Amino acid sequence: MVKNLKSNWIMVLFALPFAGVSLGFLFLSILPSLSEWQSMKSWPQTDAYLLHASLDEHRGDDSTTYEAQARYRYEFNGNAYEGERVAIMGGADNIGDFQQNLSRELIRAQRAQRPVTAWVNPDDPADAVLNREMRWELFGFKMIFVVVFGIVGIGLLCWTLLSKSSVMDHPESATKPWLARREWAQARIACSARGGLWFAWIFAVLWNAISSFLWFVIPAEVAKGNYMILIAALFPLVGLGLLWWAVSATLEWRRFGQLYLDLDPYPGAIGGQLGGTLELSLPYDRTHAFPLSLSCIHSYMSGSGKDRSRKESIKWQAQGYAYAESSAKGTRLNFCFDVPEGLPSSEVPADSYYLWRLVVKADLPGVDLHRQFELPVFPTAEQSRYQRQDSTAHPQALEHRDALIESVLDLRQVNGGVELYYPMWRNAGMKLGWMVFGLIFGGAGIGMWYADAPRFMAIIFAGIGFLACVFCLYGLLNSLRIRLDQQGLWTQRRLMGVIIHKQHYPRAQIKHLQLHKSYSAQSGSEYTEVFSLKALTADGKKITVGESLKGRATAVQALEAVSMLSGYAAVTDEMKSM
């Protein structure tokens, strides 16, 4: 408890400067400027004669700011006054060309000894201004500080002072550690959608607030012929995408609301089963499919200093489908997974810890379902109290795995074995996406070169873009043919139809077939393990036989199919990383 209080005070001290900056801009600049702008609309005008006019430049390490300066004399109600105020918002800046244009007009008027208009405060005639227009570009720029620092500072203060600690004292927590977490103190577990919704809106607002000034800067720069500024347009465009993400999350929340998962057994059991039920306010339809993924994830901090960031990696994963049935509320989902022994337990969040995450999805008419649950999973070896069917054996799961295998394995039985063919343009969507990334980086590098940017930066950007395009083109234009039979293993790789590499290993040199985890594909906080099928030779070489197998169950099914048709032994418990 003392540790939690100490952490809260540290968070408060961290948040106060951000809140102070936000409130300072709001009450010392934004609100006074708006108030003066409104009151100036009723100020009377008079002629003013310029005594001095100039443009001051303030050069810094990274930029130059400008400030229009003037001193002028005017009369009001028979009294003479001198003023120096030029515009509503004082100070130097480089937002647009306002300062340069205004100073140019004032300098011309002074040289021509021509009067200019001054607006006078009738309640304080010594207070006058030459330009009473609101500079909305500068106003928006200052609002960025109000919004960004306000969300960070005031948001952190509210969250720290109002949120309840997730850790609580429980007399049985020593033997039942899941009872020490408030959200795990009972078998009903809430989804994380509410927090995700807040995060989506906060992130979208912050991003758009930070990048909003570009909407004012880009047109002016393009008018000057600086077309490289169009690259910066990516940032506000990304902001629009983030807003769409936040709106979509809001619509999903409005449709399904807060969801609760009833665990059975409670907690989820390592060496046993993890199952449960989920009620949806959704009319039952037997054609609806509800894919699930259960993942044991290692969350850890990587890097140091300002490069320190949180990363996640998959320790174990199972995929399947929920069994849906009609219920009083609409639709009830039932699921169950077998969890092998030896996996890590759920842990309290720290710099390095393990968590168990269940993802439930459904492609539905209108708004889709996508919810996540962080679950308590511990080595209790308990089984479900009800004889729930295995979600990995759901008919839809079997069909899905068959479709995945057919999409990546062109497999056919031949005399004495099996032949696999991987054509050109396989996984084209992902590779074309990376090629677009490469073209953007390469184009940016070329633009930097001609824009007299630092040469090394131009070379780095162009080099990364070139390499990305080369690797993507190779991935798109190569094909691979593999044959496994009683004589051995043959592989033949072609590039645009031309043989560039081939291998042959006699049957006696092939020990067995096995799976290797290639990588984990990430989409948001959802992960999919991707496996490759390898043939292990007597001298330790690993020859690729199958690739891009998404999901452990899919990979095992593909391994068993190739083993059965080829006659080569399969080792399913050796799923090692490449």
C-alpha positions as CSV (number, residue, x, y, z in Angstrom):
1,M,0.0,0.0,0.0
2,V,2.9,2.4,0.9
3,K,4.5,1.6,-2.4
4,N,1.2,2.4,-4.3
5,L,1.0,5.8,-2.4
6,K,4.6,6.6,-3.3
7,S,4.0,5.7,-7.0
8,N,0.8,7.9,-7.0
9,W,2.7,11.0,-5.6
10,I,5.5,10.4,-8.2
11,M,2.9,10.4,-10.9
12,V,1.3,13.6,-9.5
13,L,4.7,15.4,-9.5
14,F,5.3,14.2,-13.0
15,A,1.9,15.4,-14.2
16,L,1.9,18.9,-12.6
17,P,4.3,20.6,-15.0
18,F,2.3,19.4,-18.0
19,A,-0.9,20.6,-16.4
20,G,0.7,23.9,-15.5
21,V,1.8,24.5,-19.1
22,S,-1.7,23.8,-20.4
23,L,-3.4,26.0,-17.9
24,G,-0.8,28.7,-18.4
25,F,-1.4,28.9,-22.1
26,L,-5.2,28.7,-21.6
27,F,-5.5,31.4,-18.9
28,L,-2.6,33.7,-19.7
29,S,-2.8,33.7,-23.5
30,I,-5.8,31.9,-25.2
31,L,-8.7,33.2,-23.0
32,P,-7.3,36.8,-22.7
33,S,-6.8,36.9,-26.5
34,L,-10.4,35.8,-27.2
35,S,-11.7,38.3,-24.7
36,E,-9.8,41.2,-26.2
37,W,-10.7,40.1,-29.7
38,Q,-14.4,40.3,-28.8
39,S,-14.1,43.7,-27.0
40,M,-12.0,45.2,-29.8
41,K,-14.9,44.8,-32.2
42,S,-16.6,47.8,-30.4
43,W,-13.4,49.9,-30.0
44,P,-13.6,53.2,-31.9
45,Q,-11.0,54.0,-34.5
46,T,-8.7,57.0,-35.1
47,D,-5.8,58.0,-37.3
48,A,-2.3,57.1,-36.0
49,Y,1.0,58.4,-37.3
50,L,4.0,56.1,-37.2
51,L,7.1,57.2,-35.4
52,H,8.9,54.0,-36.0
53,A,8.3,50.7,-37.8
54,S,10.5,47.7,-38.3
55,L,10.7,43.9,-38.4
56,D,12.8,42.3,-35.7
57,E,14.4,38.9,-36.4
58,H,15.3,36.5,-33.6
59,R,17.7,33.7,-34.8
60,G,17.9,30.5,-32.9
61,D,19.7,27.2,-33.5
62,D,16.8,25.6,-35.4
63,S,14.6,28.5,-36.6
64,T,14.1,32.2,-37.0
65,T,11.2,34.1,-35.6
66,Y,9.9,37.5,-36.6
67,E,8.1,40.4,-34.8
68,A,6.6,43.5,-36.3
69,Q,7.5,46.5,-34.2
70,A,6.0,50.0,-34.2
71,R,5.7,53.2,-32.2
72,Y,2.9,55.6,-33.1
73,R,1.1,58.7,-32.0
74,Y,-2.7,59.2,-32.0
75,E,-5.3,61.5,-30.5
76,F,-8.5,60.5,-28.7
77,N,-11.1,62.8,-27.1
78,G,-8.7,65.7,-27.5
79,N,-5.8,64.0,-25.8
80,A,-2.5,62.8,-27.4
81,Y,-1.2,59.3,-26.8
82,E,1.7,57.1,-27.9
83,G,1.3,53.4,-28.4
84,E,3.5,50.4,-29.3
85,R,1.0,47.6,-29.4
86,V,0.7,46.2,-32.9
87,A,-1.5,43.1,-32.8
88,I,-3.7,41.2,-30.4
89,M,-1.1,38.5,-29.7
90,G,2.3,40.0,-29.0
91,G,5.7,38.4,-29.3
92,A,7.8,36.9,-32.1
93,D,6.8,33.8,-34.1
94,N,7.2,32.2,-37.4
95,I,3.6,31.0,-38.0
96,G,2.8,32.0,-41.5
97,D,3.8,35.4,-43.0
98,F,1.7,37.6,-40.7
99,Q,4.6,39.4,-39.0
100,Q,6.5,40.1,-42.3
101,N,3.4,41.3,-44.2
102,L,2.3,43.6,-41.3
103,S,5.7,45.1,-40.8
104,R,6.0,45.7,-44.6
105,E,2.7,47.7,-44.6
106,L,3.7,49.7,-41.6
107,I,7.2,50.5,-43.0
108,R,5.6,51.7,-46.3
109,A,3.1,53.9,-44.4
110,Q,5.9,55.4,-42.3
111,R,8.0,56.2,-45.3
112,A,5.0,57.8,-47.1
113,Q,4.0,59.6,-43.9
114,R,0.6,58.1,-44.3
115,P,-1.7,57.6,-41.3
116,V,-2.8,54.2,-40.3
117,T,-5.9,53.1,-38.4
118,A,-5.6,52.5,-34.7
119,W,-8.4,51.1,-32.5
120,V,-8.6,52.6,-29.1
121,N,-9.9,51.2,-25.8
122,P,-12.6,53.7,-24.7
123,D,-12.2,52.7,-21.1
124,D,-8.4,53.1,-21.2
125,P,-7.4,55.4,-24.2
126,A,-3.7,54.7,-23.6
127,D,-4.5,51.1,-24.8
128,A,-4.6,50.9,-28.6
129,V,-3.8,48.4,-31.3
130,L,-3.1,48.6,-35.1
131,N,-4.3,45.2,-36.1
132,R,-7.3,43.7,-34.2
133,E,-7.8,40.6,-36.3
134,M,-7.5,37.2,-34.6
135,R,-4.6,35.2,-35.9
136,W,-6.3,31.8,-36.1
137,E,-3.1,30.0,-37.2
138,L,-1.3,31.2,-34.1
139,F,-4.3,30.6,-32.0
140,G,-4.4,27.0,-33.2
141,F,-0.7,26.6,-32.6
142,K,-1.1,27.7,-28.9
143,M,-4.2,25.4,-28.6
144,I,-1.9,22.5,-29.4
145,F,-0.1,23.2,-26.1
146,V,-3.3,23.5,-24.3
147,V,-4.7,20.2,-25.6
148,V,-1.6,18.1,-25.6
149,F,-0.2,19.2,-22.3
150,G,-3.7,19.3,-20.8
151,I,-4.5,15.7,-21.8
152,V,-1.2,14.5,-20.5
153,G,-1.0,16.6,-17.3
154,I,-4.7,16.9,-16.3
155,G,-5.5,13.4,-17.6
156,L,-2.7,11.9,-15.5
157,L,-3.7,13.8,-12.5
158,C,-7.3,12.6,-12.7
159,W,-6.3,9.1,-13.4
160,T,-3.8,9.0,-10.5
161,L,-6.2,10.6,-8.0
162,L,-9.4,8.9,-9.0
163,S,-8.4,5.4,-10.1
164,K,-8.4,2.5,-7.7
165,S,-5.3,0.3,-7.2
166,S,-5.6,-3.0,-9.0
167,V,-3.6,-4.7,-6.1
168,M,-5.6,-5.5,-2.9
169,D,-5.0,-7.3,0.3
170,H,-6.6,-10.7,0.5
171,P,-6.1,-13.3,3.2
172,E,-5.7,-16.1,0.7
173,S,-3.5,-14.3,-1.8
174,A,-0.4,-16.2,-0.6
175,T,-1.8,-19.5,-1.9
176,K,-4.1,-18.1,-4.5
177,P,-2.2,-15.1,-6.1
178,W,-5.0,-14.3,-8.5
179,L,-7.0,-13.0,-5.6
180,A,-4.5,-10.1,-5.1
181,R,-5.7,-8.5,-8.3
182,R,-9.0,-6.6,-8.0
183,E,-10.1,-7.4,-11.5
184,W,-9.4,-11.2,-10.9
185,A,-11.0,-11.5,-7.5
186,Q,-14.0,-13.3,-9.1
187,A,-14.6,-15.6,-12.0
188,R,-16.3,-12.8,-14.0
189,I,-13.6,-10.9,-16.0
190,A,-14.3,-7.6,-17.7
191,C,-13.0,-6.9,-21.2
192,S,-10.4,-4.1,-21.8
193,A,-12.6,-2.2,-24.3
194,R,-13.3,0.8,-22.0
195,G,-9.6,1.5,-21.6
196,G,-9.0,0.9,-25.3
197,L,-11.7,3.4,-26.2
198,W,-10.1,6.1,-24.0
199,F,-6.7,5.3,-25.4
200,A,-8.0,5.6,-29.0
201,W,-9.6,9.0,-28.4
202,I,-6.7,10.4,-26.4
203,F,-4.1,9.2,-29.0
204,A,-6.2,10.5,-31.9
205,V,-6.7,13.9,-30.3
206,L,-3.1,14.2,-29.3
207,W,-1.9,13.3,-32.8
208,N,-4.3,15.6,-34.5
209,A,-3.5,18.4,-32.1
210,I,0.2,18.1,-32.7
211,S,-0.1,17.8,-36.5
212,S,-3.0,20.3,-37.0
213,F,-0.7,23.3,-37.6
214,L,0.5,21.6,-40.8
215,W,-2.9,22.3,-42.4
216,F,-2.0,26.0,-42.1
217,V,1.7,25.7,-43.0
218,I,1.5,23.4,-46.0
219,P,-0.6,25.6,-48.3
220,A,1.8,28.6,-47.7
221,E,4.9,26.5,-48.3
222,V,3.4,25.0,-51.5
223,A,2.6,28.5,-52.7
224,K,6.4,29.3,-52.3
225,G,7.3,26.3,-54.4
226,N,8.4,24.1,-51.5
227,Y,6.8,20.9,-52.7
228,M,8.8,18.7,-50.3
229,I,6.5,19.9,-47.6
230,L,3.9,17.6,-49.0
231,I,5.7,14.7,-47.3
232,A,4.6,16.3,-44.0
233,A,1.0,15.9,-45.1
234,L,1.3,12.2,-44.2
235,F,1.1,13.3,-40.5
236,P,-2.4,14.9,-40.6
237,L,-3.6,12.2,-42.9
238,V,-2.5,9.6,-40.3
239,G,-4.4,11.7,-37.8
240,L,-7.6,11.3,-39.9
241,G,-7.0,7.5,-39.8
242,L,-6.7,7.6,-36.1
243,L,-9.9,9.5,-35.8
244,W,-11.6,6.9,-37.8
245,W,-10.1,4.2,-35.5
246,A,-11.5,6.1,-32.5
247,V,-15.0,6.5,-34.1
248,S,-15.0,2.8,-35.0
249,A,-14.1,1.8,-31.4
250,T,-16.9,4.1,-30.2
251,L,-19.5,2.5,-32.5
252,E,-18.4,-1.0,-31.4
253,W,-18.8,0.0,-27.8
254,R,-22.2,1.4,-28.4
255,R,-23.3,-1.8,-30.0
256,F,-22.0,-4.3,-27.5
257,G,-21.2,-2.3,-24.4
258,Q,-19.1,-3.7,-21.6
259,L,-18.6,-7.5,-21.9
260,Y,-17.9,-10.0,-19.1
261,L,-16.3,-13.4,-19.5
262,D,-17.3,-16.1,-17.0
263,L,-14.3,-18.4,-16.5
264,D,-14.6,-22.1,-16.1
265,P,-12.3,-23.3,-14.5
266,Y,-11.4,-20.3,-12.4
267,P,-8.6,-19.4,-12.8
268,G,-7.5,-20.7,-16.2
269,A,-5.4,-23.8,-15.6
270,I,-1.9,-24.5,-16.9
271,G,-1.7,-28.2,-17.3
272,G,-5.5,-28.3,-17.5
273,Q,-8.0,-26.2,-19.4
274,L,-9.1,-22.6,-19.9
275,G,-12.7,-22.1,-20.8
276,G,-15.8,-20.0,-20.2
277,T,-18.9,-18.3,-21.5
278,L,-19.6,-14.9,-23.0
279,E,-23.0,-13.3,-23.4
280,L,-23.6,-11.0,-26.3
281,S,-26.6,-8.6,-27.0
282,L,-26.7,-10.0,-30.6
283,P,-29.6,-11.9,-32.2
284,Y,-28.5,-15.5,-32.6
285,D,-27.5,-16.5,-36.1
286,R,-26.0,-19.9,-36.8
287,T,-24.0,-18.5,-39.7
288,H,-22.0,-16.2,-37.5
289,A,-18.4,-17.2,-36.7
290,F,-16.5,-16.2,-33.6
291,P,-12.7,-16.9,-34.0
292,L,-10.7,-16.9,-30.8
293,S,-7.0,-16.7,-30.0
294,L,-5.5,-17.4,-26.6
295,S,-1.9,-16.2,-26.1
296,C,0.7,-16.4,-23.4
297,I,2.7,-13.2,-23.9
298,H,6.0,-12.0,-22.5
299,S,5.8,-8.2,-22.0
300,Y,9.1,-6.5,-21.4
301,M,10.9,-3.1,-21.5
302,S,13.6,-2.9,-24.2
303,G,16.3,-0.3,-24.8
304,S,17.5,2.4,-22.5
305,G,17.0,6.1,-21.9
306,K,14.8,7.8,-24.4
307,D,14.9,4.7,-26.6
308,R,13.2,2.6,-23.9
309,S,10.0,1.1,-25.0
310,R,7.7,-1.8,-24.2
311,K,7.6,-4.9,-26.4
312,E,5.8,-8.1,-26.5
313,S,6.6,-11.6,-27.7
314,I,4.5,-14.8,-28.0
315,K,5.4,-17.7,-25.7
316,W,2.5,-19.9,-26.6
317,Q,-0.7,-19.5,-28.6
318,A,-3.8,-21.5,-29.5
319,Q,-6.5,-20.5,-32.0
320,G,-10.0,-21.8,-32.5
321,Y,-13.7,-20.8,-32.7
322,A,-16.3,-20.3,-30.0
323,Y,-19.4,-22.5,-30.0
324,A,-22.4,-20.2,-30.3
325,E,-25.9,-20.9,-29.0
326,S,-29.1,-18.9,-28.5
327,S,-29.7,-17.3,-25.1
328,A,-32.1,-15.0,-23.3
329,K,-29.7,-12.0,-24.0
330,G,-29.2,-13.0,-27.6
331,T,-26.1,-15.2,-28.2
332,R,-24.0,-17.2,-25.8
333,L,-20.4,-18.1,-26.7
334,N,-18.8,-21.2,-25.1
335,F,-15.1,-22.0,-25.5
336,C,-12.4,-24.2,-24.1
337,F,-8.7,-24.7,-24.7
338,D,-6.3,-27.3,-23.4
339,V,-3.2,-25.6,-21.9
340,P,0.0,-27.6,-21.7
341,E,2.2,-27.8,-18.7
342,G,5.3,-25.7,-18.1
343,L,4.0,-22.4,-19.3
344,P,4.4,-19.2,-17.3
345,S,1.7,-18.0,-14.9
346,S,-0.1,-14.6,-15.1
347,E,2.0,-11.9,-13.4
348,V,1.5,-8.4,-12.0
349,P,2.6,-5.8,-14.6
350,A,6.3,-4.9,-14.3
351,D,9.3,-4.2,-16.5
352,S,9.2,-7.8,-17.5
353,Y,6.2,-10.0,-16.9
354,Y,3.9,-12.6,-18.5
355,L,0.2,-12.2,-19.3
356,W,-2.5,-14.3,-20.9
357,R,-4.7,-12.6,-23.4
358,L,-7.9,-13.9,-25.1
359,V,-9.1,-12.2,-28.2
360,V,-12.7,-12.7,-29.5
361,K,-13.7,-11.4,-32.9
362,A,-16.6,-11.6,-35.4
363,D,-17.2,-10.2,-38.8
364,L,-20.8,-9.0,-38.6
365,P,-23.2,-6.9,-40.6
366,G,-22.5,-3.3,-39.6
367,V,-20.1,-3.0,-36.7
368,D,-17.8,-5.9,-36.1
369,L,-17.0,-7.5,-32.7
370,H,-13.4,-7.2,-31.4
371,R,-12.8,-7.6,-27.7
372,Q,-9.8,-8.6,-25.5
373,F,-9.6,-10.1,-22.0
374,E,-6.5,-10.3,-19.8
375,L,-7.1,-13.5,-17.8
376,P,-5.7,-15.1,-14.7
377,V,-4.0,-18.4,-15.6
378,F,-2.1,-20.4,-13.0
379,P,-0.7,-24.0,-12.7
380,T,-3.7,-25.6,-11.1
381,A,-4.2,-28.4,-13.7
382,E,-8.0,-28.0,-13.3
383,Q,-10.5,-29.1,-15.9
384,S,-13.7,-27.4,-17.0
385,R,-16.6,-28.3,-14.7
386,Y,-18.7,-28.8,-17.9
387,Q,-17.8,-31.0,-20.8
388,R,-17.0,-28.1,-23.1
389,Q,-15.9,-28.9,-26.7
390,D,-12.4,-28.1,-27.7
391,S,-12.4,-24.8,-29.6
392,T,-9.5,-25.9,-31.8
393,A,-11.6,-28.8,-33.0
394,H,-14.6,-26.6,-34.0
395,P,-15.8,-27.4,-37.6
396,Q,-15.2,-23.8,-38.5
397,A,-11.7,-24.0,-37.1
398,L,-11.0,-27.1,-39.2
399,E,-12.3,-25.4,-42.3
400,H,-10.3,-22.3,-41.6
401,R,-7.1,-24.3,-41.2
402,D,-7.7,-26.2,-44.4
403,A,-8.2,-22.9,-46.2
404,L,-5.0,-21.5,-44.8
405,I,-3.0,-24.5,-45.8
406,E,-4.4,-24.5,-49.3
407,S,-3.6,-20.8,-49.6
408,V,0.1,-21.4,-49.0
409,L,0.7,-25.0,-49.9
410,D,0.1,-26.2,-53.4
411,L,0.4,-29.8,-52.4
412,R,-0.2,-32.8,-54.6
413,Q,0.7,-36.5,-54.3
414,V,3.1,-37.9,-56.8
415,N,4.5,-41.4,-57.4
416,G,6.2,-42.4,-54.1
417,G,5.8,-39.1,-52.4
418,V,4.5,-35.5,-52.4
419,E,5.3,-32.3,-54.4
420,L,4.8,-28.8,-53.1
421,Y,4.8,-25.7,-55.2
422,Y,5.1,-22.0,-54.1
423,P,4.3,-19.8,-57.1
424,M,5.3,-16.2,-57.8
425,W,3.2,-13.5,-56.2
426,R,2.5,-15.5,-53.0
427,N,1.6,-13.3,-50.0
428,A,1.5,-10.4,-52.5
429,G,-0.5,-8.1,-50.2
430,M,2.0,-7.9,-47.5
431,K,5.0,-7.7,-49.9
432,L,3.3,-4.9,-51.9
433,G,2.7,-3.0,-48.7
434,W,6.3,-3.2,-47.8
435,M,7.2,-2.1,-51.4
436,V,5.0,1.0,-50.9
437,F,7.0,1.7,-47.7
438,G,10.2,1.3,-49.7
439,L,9.1,3.6,-52.4
440,I,8.1,6.3,-49.9
441,F,11.5,6.0,-48.1
442,G,13.4,6.0,-51.4
443,G,11.4,8.9,-52.8
444,A,12.1,10.8,-49.6
445,G,15.8,10.1,-49.9
446,I,15.9,11.4,-53.5
447,G,13.9,14.5,-52.5
448,M,16.4,15.1,-49.7
449,W,19.3,14.9,-52.2
450,Y,17.9,17.5,-54.5
451,A,16.7,19.7,-51.6
452,D,20.2,20.1,-50.3
453,A,19.5,18.1,-47.1
454,P,22.4,16.4,-45.3
455,R,23.8,13.8,-47.8
456,F,24.1,11.0,-45.3
457,M,20.4,11.3,-44.4
458,A,19.5,11.2,-48.1
459,I,21.7,8.1,-48.7
460,I,20.2,6.3,-45.6
461,F,16.6,7.0,-46.7
462,A,17.2,6.1,-50.3
463,G,19.2,3.0,-49.3
464,I,16.5,1.7,-47.0
465,G,13.9,2.2,-49.7
466,F,16.0,0.5,-52.3
467,L,16.7,-2.5,-50.2
468,A,13.0,-2.8,-49.2
469,C,12.0,-2.7,-52.9
470,V,14.7,-5.3,-53.9
471,F,13.6,-7.8,-51.2
472,C,9.9,-7.3,-52.0
473,L,10.5,-7.8,-55.7
474,Y,12.5,-11.0,-55.0
475,G,9.7,-12.2,-52.8
476,L,7.1,-11.5,-55.4
477,L,9.0,-12.9,-58.4
478,N,10.6,-16.1,-57.1
479,S,8.9,-19.5,-57.1
480,L,9.9,-22.7,-55.2
481,R,9.2,-26.3,-56.1
482,I,9.9,-29.1,-53.6
483,R,9.6,-32.9,-54.0
484,L,9.8,-35.4,-51.2
485,D,9.7,-39.1,-52.2
486,Q,11.5,-42.4,-51.5
487,Q,14.6,-41.1,-53.4
488,G,15.1,-38.0,-51.2
489,L,14.4,-34.3,-51.2
490,W,14.7,-32.0,-54.2
491,T,14.3,-28.2,-54.2
492,Q,14.3,-25.9,-57.1
493,R,14.0,-22.1,-56.9
494,R,13.3,-19.9,-59.9
495,L,13.4,-16.1,-60.4
496,M,11.0,-15.1,-63.1
497,G,11.1,-18.6,-64.4
498,V,14.9,-18.9,-64.5
499,I,16.5,-21.5,-62.1
500,I,18.7,-19.8,-59.6
501,H,19.2,-22.5,-57.1
502,K,18.5,-26.2,-56.7
503,Q,19.4,-28.9,-54.1
504,H,19.1,-32.6,-53.7
505,Y,19.4,-34.7,-50.5
506,P,19.2,-38.5,-50.6
507,R,16.6,-40.1,-48.4
508,A,19.2,-41.4,-46.0
509,Q,20.3,-37.9,-45.1
510,I,16.8,-36.7,-44.1
511,K,16.2,-37.3,-40.4
512,H,12.7,-36.0,-40.0
513,L,10.3,-33.1,-40.7
514,Q,9.7,-30.5,-38.0
515,L,8.2,-27.1,-37.4
516,H,10.0,-23.9,-36.7
517,K,8.4,-20.6,-35.5
518,S,9.4,-18.0,-38.1
519,Y,8.0,-14.9,-36.5
520,S,4.9,-13.4,-34.9
521,A,2.7,-11.1,-37.0
522,Q,1.2,-8.3,-35.0
523,S,-2.0,-6.3,-35.6
524,G,-2.5,-3.9,-32.8
525,S,-2.3,-5.9,-29.6
526,E,-3.3,-9.1,-31.5
527,Y,-0.6,-11.7,-32.5
528,T,-0.5,-14.6,-34.9
529,E,2.4,-17.1,-34.8
530,V,3.8,-17.9,-38.3
531,F,5.6,-21.2,-38.8
532,S,7.7,-22.8,-41.4
533,L,8.1,-26.5,-42.2
534,K,11.7,-27.8,-42.2
535,A,13.4,-31.0,-43.2
536,L,16.3,-31.7,-40.8
537,T,19.3,-33.4,-42.4
538,A,21.8,-35.7,-40.7
539,D,24.5,-32.9,-40.7
540,G,22.1,-30.4,-39.0
541,K,20.9,-28.4,-42.1
542,K,17.3,-27.2,-42.1
543,I,15.7,-27.2,-45.6
544,T,12.6,-25.2,-46.0
545,V,9.7,-27.4,-47.1
546,G,6.7,-25.2,-46.2
547,E,6.4,-21.5,-45.2
548,S,3.9,-18.9,-44.0
549,L,1.8,-21.3,-42.0
550,K,-0.3,-19.1,-39.7
551,G,-1.2,-20.5,-36.3
552,R,0.2,-23.5,-34.4
553,A,-2.7,-25.8,-35.1
554,T,-2.5,-25.0,-38.8
555,A,1.2,-25.7,-38.9
556,V,0.8,-29.0,-37.1
557,Q,-2.0,-30.0,-39.5
558,A,0.2,-29.2,-42.5
559,L,3.2,-31.1,-41.0
560,E,1.0,-34.2,-40.5
561,A,-0.3,-34.0,-44.0
562,V,3.1,-33.7,-45.6
563,S,4.5,-36.5,-43.4
564,M,1.6,-38.8,-44.2
565,L,1.9,-38.3,-48.0
566,S,5.7,-38.4,-48.2
567,G,6.4,-41.1,-45.7
568,Y,8.9,-39.0,-43.8
569,A,8.7,-39.0,-40.0
570,A,7.3,-35.8,-38.3
571,V,8.4,-34.4,-34.9
572,T,5.7,-32.2,-33.6
573,D,7.2,-31.2,-30.3
574,E,10.3,-29.5,-31.8
575,M,8.9,-26.0,-32.6
576,K,12.0,-24.0,-32.4
577,S,12.6,-20.5,-33.5
578,M,14.7,-19.9,-36.5
